[in-house]
Every structure is written in structure tokens, then in C-alpha cells.
């Protein structure tokens, strides 16, 4: 009897294979997700980094999640956060109007670059355009309003280690890769606080989520998930594709950030991000069923949500392909 039990145990261990050995301590659905995303990430012929945080359990997985990467337009999330911090401090309100200066203009993305200098816009309009259509000129106007130093200080105060702006958004040169930097871990940290209604304050978090839900560029994380609401921000350069957002999956909401750079083609980057997004959604649904079977409560969005005492199982890989 003992010998038979030992044989069955050995078979079970073999069946778990690499996933069971490498990710002991994670629930099986998340262990499988960690295995699968790392496998895909290691095969991509470009630098990449990613992180996924399950909002209900605090489990997180990823690949090179703490790596500093070219932020591209994902840097507009930290800019938005700094704007709302100053709104909360009473320095201006959403109706405050800013005058477009010639030096604000950048033609890489958006429509305000074609407006005549001297035109004025409300802060609310600039926020909507910065996120919704990724308007670089609107971004530069908001950076000028709050100040580069204030944005960087805000990110440091919030515990972000790799998010820095050395200049405003200038897409005509190579320097943008070094001047706008962040990491998947930093972006997930910001968005998780936002989802928990704890970023600046409850009203600010709600407003920022609404703005992110209005993003008109949905060809990356949302593409394989039709019908799923995602509050997110994309970023792209000629060899770079990024997307980070809160995914409102049924019974299993999560935060995800995927960053790639040095891509041989943007098509390869899109395929990679689609694959990760699809895998994550599938395994998050499996994790939700595991959570329900173990009597764990789902994450609840809405006023008064407080996650101060929620578990936060920091678990992401350094990039090895185990």
C-alpha cells in the first residue's frame, strides 16, 4: 500500500513537470500563466517586459517586470496622475484654460498640433485628448502646467522606481527613448491603486479610470477580448509597442502591463501582445473559479473599496527561462 502511494505521488510530481517545480506557492492557473507568458517572452526577438496582478488575490506574475523600458505614450498615465494630484491640492480646476504655445506642438500623434498658437483649452479637454487620442501637444501643455519636476516627484512619492521624464514629448528624434522611461511594475502599481480607488483620492481615481476607458486605440490588449471593458493606455514608437490597463474581466478583474522594444516589426509586437492578453484572460477566469472554490471573495469595484489589508504576493521573474 505504501509503495503504491509512493508511485502515485511520483507520477503526480512528474505530471506537474516544470510548472509545478518552478512556481510552487502559486495557484495552478497562475502558475500555468507564469510558465506560458515567460515562454512566449523568451521567444520574442526583442526586449520585452510584463506584469499581471490579480486584483482579488494579490497574486502577480511576469517577466522582467522591474526593467526600465522606453515608455512611449504610456508615460501619459503618470502625467495624468500628476495633474490630478495638483487638482486635489487646489492649484487649478478642470475648467482652467491653458494657452497653446508654438513650443508645445509635436506632430507625432494627435490633432492640437494643427491648431493656431494662442488657442486655449480646458484642462479637462487636454486630459481627454492626451489619453483618448494620445495627443502629444495636449500632453506637452499639461507637462508645462504641472512641471516636469512635480511629475517625477509625484512618481517617487508613489513608490515608482523607474518612471522618469527628462523632457516633454518630442517624437522627431531618438532621444525620446531615453527621456521617457517606465516599467511594467510601475505602471501596474499606478493602475492597481487607481482600481482600488486609492490613487490621490476616490474621486480622482474614478475620473482617471473613466478617462482611460475612453482610449480610442484598442488594437493591442483589447483586440483579442471583444466585449471586455478595459481602462488602458497604449504607447508606440517605430520599434516599440506598449499597453497597460485595468481589465474588467467577469469575476476576475486584473491589471496588466506589457512593454516591448527593438521589435523587427510592429506586427510581431502586436501578435505577442495579443497572445499574452488572450492567455492572461483565460487563466484569470480559471483563477476566479479556483478562488471561488476556496471561499475567497472577488474584488469589488466602487466607492469605499479599501484594499489596505489585501494580500499582495509579489512574484515576478527576473527573466530567466526556467
C-alpha positions as a Markdown table, in Angstrom:
| # | Residue | x | y | z |
|---|---|---|---|---|
| 1 | Unk | 0.0 | 0.0 | 0.0 |
| 2 | Unk | 2.8 | 2.4 | 0.9 |
| 3 | Unk | 4.7 | 1.5 | -2.2 |
| 4 | Unk | 1.6 | 2.2 | -4.4 |
| 5 | Unk | 1.1 | 5.6 | -2.7 |
| 6 | Unk | 4.7 | 6.5 | -3.3 |
| 7 | Unk | 4.3 | 5.5 | -7.0 |
| 8 | Unk | 1.2 | 7.6 | -7.4 |
| 9 | Unk | 2.9 | 10.6 | -5.7 |
| 10 | Unk | 5.9 | 10.3 | -8.1 |
| 11 | Unk | 3.5 | 10.2 | -11.1 |
| 12 | Unk | 1.7 | 13.3 | -9.8 |
| 13 | Unk | 5.0 | 15.2 | -9.4 |
| 14 | Unk | 6.1 | 14.2 | -12.9 |
| 15 | Unk | 2.7 | 15.4 | -14.3 |
| 16 | Unk | 3.2 | 18.8 | -12.7 |
| 17 | Unk | 6.5 | 19.0 | -14.5 |
| 18 | Unk | 8.3 | 22.3 | -14.9 |
| 19 | Unk | 5.2 | 24.4 | -13.9 |
| 20 | Unk | 4.9 | 22.7 | -10.5 |
| 21 | Unk | 8.6 | 22.8 | -9.7 |
| 22 | Unk | 9.2 | 26.4 | -10.8 |
| 23 | Unk | 6.1 | 28.1 | -9.4 |
| 24 | Unk | 5.4 | 26.3 | -6.1 |
| 25 | Unk | 3.2 | 28.5 | -4.0 |
| 26 | Unk | 1.1 | 29.9 | -6.8 |
| 27 | Unk | -2.4 | 28.5 | -7.6 |
| 28 | Unk | -2.2 | 26.2 | -10.6 |
| 29 | Unk | -3.9 | 28.7 | -13.0 |
| 30 | Unk | -1.5 | 31.4 | -12.2 |
| 31 | Unk | 1.5 | 29.0 | -12.2 |
| 32 | Unk | 0.5 | 28.0 | -15.7 |
| 33 | Unk | 0.1 | 31.6 | -16.7 |
| 34 | Unk | 3.6 | 32.5 | -15.4 |
| 35 | Unk | 5.0 | 29.5 | -17.3 |
| 36 | Unk | 3.3 | 30.4 | -20.5 |
| 37 | Unk | 4.0 | 34.1 | -20.6 |
| 38 | Unk | 7.7 | 33.6 | -19.7 |
| 39 | Unk | 7.9 | 31.0 | -22.5 |
| 40 | Unk | 6.4 | 33.5 | -25.0 |
| 41 | Unk | 8.5 | 36.4 | -23.7 |
| 42 | Unk | 11.7 | 34.4 | -24.0 |
| 43 | Unk | 10.9 | 33.6 | -27.7 |
| 44 | Unk | 10.2 | 37.2 | -28.8 |
| 45 | Unk | 13.1 | 38.5 | -30.9 |
| 46 | Unk | 13.0 | 41.8 | -29.0 |
| 47 | Unk | 13.4 | 43.2 | -25.5 |
| 48 | Unk | 10.2 | 42.8 | -23.5 |
| 49 | Unk | 8.8 | 43.0 | -20.0 |
| 50 | Unk | 5.4 | 42.4 | -18.5 |
| 51 | Unk | 3.5 | 42.0 | -15.3 |
| 52 | Unk | 0.0 | 40.8 | -14.4 |
| 53 | Unk | -1.7 | 41.5 | -11.0 |
| 54 | Unk | -4.9 | 39.7 | -9.9 |
| 55 | Unk | -6.9 | 42.3 | -8.0 |
| 56 | Unk | -8.9 | 39.8 | -6.0 |
| 57 | Unk | -6.0 | 37.7 | -4.6 |
| 58 | Unk | -2.9 | 40.0 | -4.9 |
| 59 | Unk | -1.1 | 37.3 | -6.9 |
| 60 | Unk | 1.2 | 38.7 | -9.6 |
| 61 | Unk | 3.4 | 37.1 | -12.3 |
| 62 | Unk | 5.6 | 38.5 | -15.0 |
| 63 | Unk | 8.8 | 38.7 | -16.9 |
| 64 | Unk | 11.5 | 41.4 | -16.4 |
| 65 | Unk | 8.7 | 43.4 | -14.7 |
| 66 | Unk | 11.1 | 45.8 | -13.0 |
| 67 | Unk | 13.1 | 46.6 | -16.1 |
| 68 | Unk | 13.3 | 50.3 | -17.3 |
| 69 | Unk | 11.8 | 50.5 | -20.8 |
| 70 | Unk | 11.0 | 53.2 | -23.3 |
| 71 | Unk | 7.6 | 54.4 | -22.1 |
| 72 | Unk | 6.4 | 56.0 | -25.3 |
| 73 | Unk | 2.8 | 57.2 | -24.7 |
| 74 | Unk | 2.3 | 55.1 | -21.6 |
| 75 | Unk | 4.1 | 58.0 | -19.8 |
| 76 | Unk | 0.8 | 59.9 | -20.2 |
| 77 | Unk | -0.6 | 57.9 | -17.3 |
| 78 | Unk | 1.9 | 59.4 | -14.9 |
| 79 | Unk | 1.3 | 62.9 | -16.4 |
| 80 | Unk | -2.4 | 62.4 | -15.8 |
| 81 | Unk | -1.8 | 61.4 | -12.2 |
| 82 | Unk | 0.4 | 64.5 | -11.5 |
| 83 | Unk | -2.4 | 66.7 | -13.0 |
| 84 | Unk | -5.0 | 65.1 | -10.7 |
| 85 | Unk | -2.6 | 65.5 | -7.7 |
| 86 | Unk | -2.5 | 69.2 | -8.3 |
| 87 | Unk | -6.2 | 69.3 | -8.9 |
| 88 | Unk | -6.7 | 67.7 | -5.4 |
| 89 | Unk | -4.3 | 70.3 | -4.0 |
| 90 | Unk | -6.5 | 73.1 | -5.3 |
| 91 | Unk | -3.9 | 74.6 | -7.7 |
| 92 | Unk | -6.4 | 74.7 | -10.5 |
| 93 | Unk | -9.6 | 73.0 | -11.6 |
| 94 | Unk | -10.8 | 71.1 | -14.7 |
| 95 | Unk | -12.2 | 74.2 | -16.3 |
| 96 | Unk | -8.9 | 76.1 | -16.0 |
| 97 | Unk | -7.8 | 77.1 | -19.5 |
| 98 | Unk | -4.3 | 76.8 | -20.9 |
| 99 | Unk | -2.9 | 78.7 | -23.9 |
| 100 | Unk | -1.3 | 76.7 | -26.7 |
| 101 | Unk | 2.3 | 77.9 | -27.3 |
| 102 | Unk | 4.2 | 77.1 | -30.5 |
| 103 | Unk | 6.8 | 75.2 | -28.5 |
| 104 | Unk | 4.1 | 72.8 | -27.2 |
| 105 | Unk | 3.5 | 71.4 | -30.6 |
| 106 | Unk | 4.5 | 67.8 | -31.5 |
| 107 | Unk | 3.3 | 66.2 | -34.7 |
| 108 | Unk | 3.9 | 62.6 | -33.7 |
| 109 | Unk | 0.3 | 62.0 | -32.6 |
| 110 | Unk | -2.9 | 64.0 | -32.1 |
| 111 | Unk | -4.7 | 67.0 | -33.6 |
| 112 | Unk | -3.8 | 70.0 | -31.5 |
| 113 | Unk | -0.5 | 70.4 | -33.3 |
| 114 | Unk | -2.5 | 71.9 | -36.2 |
| 115 | Unk | -4.3 | 74.4 | -34.0 |
| 116 | Unk | -3.1 | 78.1 | -34.1 |
| 117 | Unk | -0.8 | 79.2 | -31.2 |
| 118 | Unk | -2.8 | 81.2 | -28.8 |
| 119 | Unk | -5.8 | 78.8 | -28.7 |
| 120 | Unk | -6.9 | 78.0 | -25.2 |
| 121 | Unk | -8.2 | 74.6 | -23.9 |
| 122 | Unk | -9.7 | 73.5 | -20.6 |
| 123 | Unk | -7.6 | 71.0 | -18.5 |
| 124 | Unk | -10.5 | 68.5 | -18.9 |
| 125 | Unk | -10.2 | 68.7 | -22.7 |
| 126 | Unk | -6.5 | 68.3 | -22.6 |
| 127 | Unk | -6.8 | 65.2 | -20.4 |
| 128 | Unk | -9.3 | 63.6 | -22.7 |
| 129 | Unk | -7.2 | 64.3 | -25.8 |
| 130 | Unk | -3.9 | 63.2 | -24.1 |
| 131 | Unk | -5.4 | 59.8 | -23.3 |
| 132 | Unk | -8.2 | 59.3 | -25.8 |
| 133 | Unk | -6.3 | 60.1 | -29.0 |
| 134 | Unk | -2.8 | 60.2 | -27.4 |
| 135 | Unk | -2.3 | 63.8 | -28.3 |
| 136 | Unk | 1.3 | 64.8 | -27.8 |
| 137 | Unk | 0.7 | 68.5 | -27.9 |
| 138 | Unk | -2.0 | 68.3 | -25.2 |
| 139 | Unk | 0.5 | 66.3 | -23.2 |
| 140 | Unk | 3.2 | 68.9 | -23.5 |
| 141 | Unk | 0.7 | 71.6 | -22.4 |
| 142 | Unk | -0.2 | 69.6 | -19.3 |
| 143 | Unk | 3.5 | 68.9 | -18.6 |
| 144 | Unk | 4.1 | 72.7 | -18.8 |
| 145 | Unk | 1.2 | 73.3 | -16.4 |
| 146 | Unk | 2.3 | 70.9 | -13.6 |
| 147 | Unk | 6.1 | 70.9 | -14.3 |
| 148 | Unk | 8.5 | 68.0 | -15.0 |
| 149 | Unk | 9.9 | 68.1 | -11.5 |
| 150 | Unk | 6.4 | 67.8 | -10.0 |
| 151 | Unk | 5.6 | 64.8 | -12.2 |
| 152 | Unk | 8.8 | 63.0 | -11.2 |
| 153 | Unk | 8.4 | 63.9 | -7.6 |
| 154 | Unk | 4.9 | 62.5 | -7.6 |
| 155 | Unk | 6.1 | 59.2 | -9.1 |
| 156 | Unk | 8.8 | 58.9 | -6.4 |
| 157 | Unk | 6.3 | 59.7 | -3.7 |
| 158 | Unk | 4.1 | 56.9 | -5.0 |
| 159 | Unk | 6.9 | 54.4 | -4.9 |
| 160 | Unk | 7.7 | 54.2 | -8.6 |
| 161 | Unk | 11.4 | 53.4 | -9.2 |
| 162 | Unk | 11.7 | 53.6 | -13.0 |
| 163 | Unk | 9.3 | 56.2 | -14.1 |
| 164 | Unk | 11.0 | 59.4 | -15.2 |
| 165 | Unk | 10.5 | 62.3 | -17.6 |
| 166 | Unk | 13.6 | 64.2 | -18.7 |
| 167 | Unk | 11.8 | 66.3 | -21.2 |
| 168 | Unk | 8.4 | 66.8 | -22.7 |
| 169 | Unk | 7.2 | 64.7 | -25.7 |
| 170 | Unk | 9.4 | 65.1 | -28.8 |
| 171 | Unk | 8.9 | 62.4 | -31.3 |
| 172 | Unk | 11.2 | 63.6 | -34.0 |
| 173 | Unk | 14.4 | 62.2 | -32.5 |
| 174 | Unk | 15.9 | 59.1 | -31.0 |
| 175 | Unk | 16.2 | 60.8 | -27.6 |
| 176 | Unk | 12.6 | 60.1 | -26.7 |
| 177 | Unk | 13.6 | 56.5 | -25.9 |
| 178 | Unk | 15.9 | 57.8 | -23.1 |
| 179 | Unk | 13.8 | 60.8 | -21.9 |
| 180 | Unk | 10.6 | 58.9 | -21.2 |
| 181 | Unk | 11.0 | 55.8 | -19.2 |
| 182 | Unk | 8.9 | 53.5 | -17.1 |
| 183 | Unk | 8.5 | 49.7 | -16.2 |
| 184 | Unk | 5.6 | 47.3 | -16.2 |
| 185 | Unk | 5.8 | 47.1 | -12.4 |
| 186 | Unk | 5.5 | 50.9 | -12.1 |
| 187 | Unk | 2.5 | 51.0 | -14.4 |
| 188 | Unk | 0.8 | 48.1 | -12.7 |
| 189 | Unk | 1.4 | 49.8 | -9.3 |
| 190 | Unk | -0.3 | 53.0 | -10.5 |
| 191 | Unk | -3.2 | 51.3 | -12.2 |
| 192 | Unk | -3.8 | 48.9 | -9.2 |
| 193 | Unk | -4.0 | 51.9 | -6.9 |
| 194 | Unk | -6.4 | 53.5 | -9.3 |
| 195 | Unk | -8.6 | 50.4 | -9.5 |
| 196 | Unk | -8.7 | 50.3 | -5.7 |
| 197 | Unk | -9.8 | 53.9 | -5.7 |
| 198 | Unk | -6.7 | 54.9 | -3.7 |
| 199 | Unk | -4.7 | 56.9 | -6.2 |
| 200 | Unk | -4.8 | 60.5 | -5.0 |
| 201 | Unk | -8.4 | 60.1 | -3.7 |
| 202 | Unk | -11.6 | 58.2 | -4.6 |
| 203 | Unk | -12.9 | 61.0 | -6.9 |
| 204 | Unk | -9.6 | 61.3 | -8.8 |
| 205 | Unk | -9.3 | 57.5 | -9.2 |
| 206 | Unk | -12.8 | 57.3 | -10.6 |
| 207 | Unk | -12.2 | 60.2 | -13.0 |
| 208 | Unk | -8.9 | 58.7 | -14.2 |
| 209 | Unk | -10.4 | 55.3 | -14.8 |
| 210 | Unk | -13.2 | 56.9 | -16.9 |
| 211 | Unk | -10.7 | 58.8 | -19.0 |
| 212 | Unk | -8.7 | 55.6 | -19.6 |
| 213 | Unk | -11.8 | 53.8 | -20.6 |
| 214 | Unk | -12.2 | 56.4 | -23.4 |
| 215 | Unk | -9.0 | 55.4 | -25.1 |
| 216 | Unk | -9.7 | 55.2 | -28.8 |
| 217 | Unk | -6.7 | 53.0 | -29.7 |
| 218 | Unk | -7.8 | 49.4 | -29.0 |
| 219 | Unk | -5.6 | 47.3 | -31.2 |
| 220 | Unk | -3.4 | 45.8 | -28.5 |
| 221 | Unk | -4.7 | 44.5 | -25.2 |
| 222 | Unk | -8.4 | 44.7 | -26.1 |
| 223 | Unk | -8.2 | 43.2 | -29.6 |
| 224 | Unk | -8.5 | 39.5 | -28.5 |
| 225 | Unk | -11.1 | 40.4 | -25.8 |
| 226 | Unk | -14.2 | 41.7 | -27.6 |
| 227 | Unk | -16.8 | 43.0 | -25.3 |
| 228 | Unk | -14.5 | 43.3 | -22.3 |
| 229 | Unk | -14.1 | 46.8 | -20.8 |
| 230 | Unk | -10.5 | 47.9 | -20.4 |
| 231 | Unk | -9.2 | 51.1 | -19.0 |
| 232 | Unk | -5.8 | 51.4 | -20.6 |
| 233 | Unk | -3.1 | 53.4 | -22.3 |
| 234 | Unk | -1.1 | 52.3 | -25.3 |
| 235 | Unk | 2.3 | 53.6 | -26.4 |
| 236 | Unk | 4.3 | 53.1 | -29.6 |
| 237 | Unk | 7.4 | 54.2 | -31.4 |
| 238 | Unk | 8.8 | 52.8 | -34.7 |
| 239 | Unk | 10.1 | 49.7 | -32.9 |
| 240 | Unk | 8.2 | 49.8 | -29.7 |
| 241 | Unk | 4.7 | 48.7 | -28.6 |
| 242 | Unk | 3.3 | 49.1 | -25.0 |
| 243 | Unk | -0.1 | 48.7 | -23.4 |
| 244 | Unk | -1.1 | 48.9 | -19.8 |
| 245 | Unk | -4.6 | 48.7 | -18.3 |
| 246 | Unk | -7.2 | 47.5 | -15.9 |
| 247 | Unk | -9.2 | 44.6 | -17.4 |
| 248 | Unk | -12.7 | 44.2 | -16.1 |
| 249 | Unk | -12.9 | 40.5 | -16.6 |
| 250 | Unk | -16.1 | 38.8 | -15.3 |
| 251 | Unk | -15.5 | 37.7 | -11.7 |
| 252 | Unk | -11.7 | 38.2 | -12.2 |
| 253 | Unk | -10.5 | 41.8 | -12.8 |
| 254 | Unk | -6.8 | 42.3 | -13.2 |
| 255 | Unk | -4.1 | 44.8 | -14.1 |
| 256 | Unk | -1.7 | 44.1 | -16.9 |
| 257 | Unk | 1.3 | 45.9 | -18.5 |
| 258 | Unk | 3.2 | 44.7 | -21.5 |
| 259 | Unk | 6.2 | 46.6 | -22.9 |
| 260 | Unk | 8.3 | 45.7 | -26.0 |
| 261 | Unk | 11.1 | 47.5 | -27.8 |
| 262 | Unk | 13.6 | 46.7 | -30.5 |
| 263 | Unk | 10.9 | 44.9 | -32.5 |
| 264 | Unk | 11.8 | 43.7 | -36.0 |
| 265 | Unk | 8.3 | 44.8 | -36.9 |
| 266 | Unk | 5.3 | 46.2 | -35.2 |
| 267 | Unk | 3.3 | 43.3 | -36.4 |
| 268 | Unk | 5.4 | 40.9 | -34.4 |
| 269 | Unk | 4.8 | 43.1 | -31.3 |
| 270 | Unk | 1.1 | 43.1 | -31.9 |
| 271 | Unk | 0.9 | 39.4 | -32.2 |
| 272 | Unk | 2.9 | 39.0 | -29.0 |
| 273 | Unk | 0.7 | 41.4 | -27.0 |
| 274 | Unk | -2.4 | 39.7 | -28.4 |
| 275 | Unk | -1.2 | 36.3 | -27.3 |
| 276 | Unk | -0.3 | 37.5 | -23.8 |
| 277 | Unk | -3.6 | 39.3 | -23.4 |
| 278 | Unk | -5.6 | 36.2 | -24.5 |
| 279 | Unk | -3.6 | 33.8 | -22.3 |
| 280 | Unk | -4.0 | 36.1 | -19.3 |
| 281 | Unk | -7.7 | 36.5 | -19.7 |
| 282 | Unk | -8.2 | 32.7 | -20.0 |
| 283 | Unk | -6.1 | 31.9 | -16.9 |
| 284 | Unk | -7.6 | 34.7 | -14.9 |
| 285 | Unk | -11.0 | 33.1 | -15.5 |
| 286 | Unk | -9.6 | 29.8 | -14.2 |
| 287 | Unk | -8.1 | 31.6 | -11.2 |
| 288 | Unk | -11.5 | 33.1 | -10.5 |
| 289 | Unk | -13.0 | 29.6 | -10.3 |
| 290 | Unk | -10.2 | 28.5 | -8.1 |
| 291 | Unk | -10.7 | 31.5 | -5.8 |
| 292 | Unk | -14.5 | 30.8 | -5.6 |
| 293 | Unk | -13.8 | 27.1 | -4.8 |
| 294 | Unk | -11.5 | 28.2 | -2.0 |
| 295 | Unk | -14.0 | 30.7 | -0.5 |
| 296 | Unk | -12.1 | 33.8 | -1.4 |
| 297 | Unk | -14.1 | 37.0 | -2.1 |
| 298 | Unk | -13.9 | 38.6 | -5.5 |
| 299 | Unk | -12.6 | 42.1 | -5.9 |
| 300 | Unk | -15.3 | 44.7 | -5.7 |
| 301 | Unk | -15.1 | 47.9 | -7.7 |
| 302 | Unk | -16.9 | 51.0 | -6.4 |
| 303 | Unk | -17.0 | 53.7 | -3.7 |
| 304 | Unk | -15.4 | 52.8 | -0.4 |
| 305 | Unk | -13.3 | 49.9 | -1.7 |
| 306 | Unk | -10.3 | 49.6 | 0.5 |
| 307 | Unk | -7.5 | 47.1 | -0.2 |
| 308 | Unk | -5.0 | 48.1 | 2.5 |
| 309 | Unk | -5.3 | 44.7 | 4.2 |
| 310 | Unk | -5.5 | 42.7 | 0.9 |
| 311 | Unk | -2.7 | 40.2 | 0.2 |
| 312 | Unk | 0.0 | 41.3 | -2.2 |
| 313 | Unk | 2.0 | 38.3 | -3.3 |
| 314 | Unk | 4.9 | 39.9 | -5.1 |
| 315 | Unk | 6.0 | 37.3 | -7.6 |
| 316 | Unk | 7.7 | 38.1 | -10.9 |
| 317 | Unk | 10.6 | 36.6 | -12.7 |
| 318 | Unk | 13.9 | 38.2 | -13.4 |
| 319 | Unk | 13.7 | 37.0 | -16.9 |
| 320 | Unk | 15.2 | 33.5 | -16.8 |
| 321 | Unk | 13.5 | 30.9 | -18.9 |
| 322 | Unk | 13.0 | 28.2 | -16.3 |
